[in-house]
């Protein structure tokens, strides 16, 4: 019985200490005005397609040779698609290089029973020799492949002595 009492007291003390060490909520920063009321479509915009028609899809050259795969779709702050990140080269992802191309350089067409098909007027070799990019998970952005990765902190490291 004494063990049960000791265990109960110990449990109560541990939960009190744990709750005292819990981080206190930080007051929320003032929010920006939400802007104008959102518009809601009653019909879909003409000729619109889903991002699925682009993301993770293969891209072919005009001669029908696969030159890469779309790895990401970049959107500006206004919501307009500006660029595509294309993975080129490599085998099963190993040795693959990611390059950025303007969104309007890739055109969508159909072939073989209206299958959606992406074509770019370039070659695999031209893409392989282009500036490469890497995705920085901490900054959640694409950086030139030779740029140092971020550490998640915006502060500069202290100087060495």
PyMOL commands that set and color helices and strands:
alter all, ss='L'
color gray80, all
select helices_A, chain A and resi 2-21+51-53+103-105+124-128
alter helices_A, ss='H'
color red, helices_A
select strands_A, chain A and resi 58-60+66-75+81-88+97-102+106-111+115-120+132-136+141-144
alter strands_A, ss='S'
color yellow, strands_A
deselect
rebuild
show_as cartoon
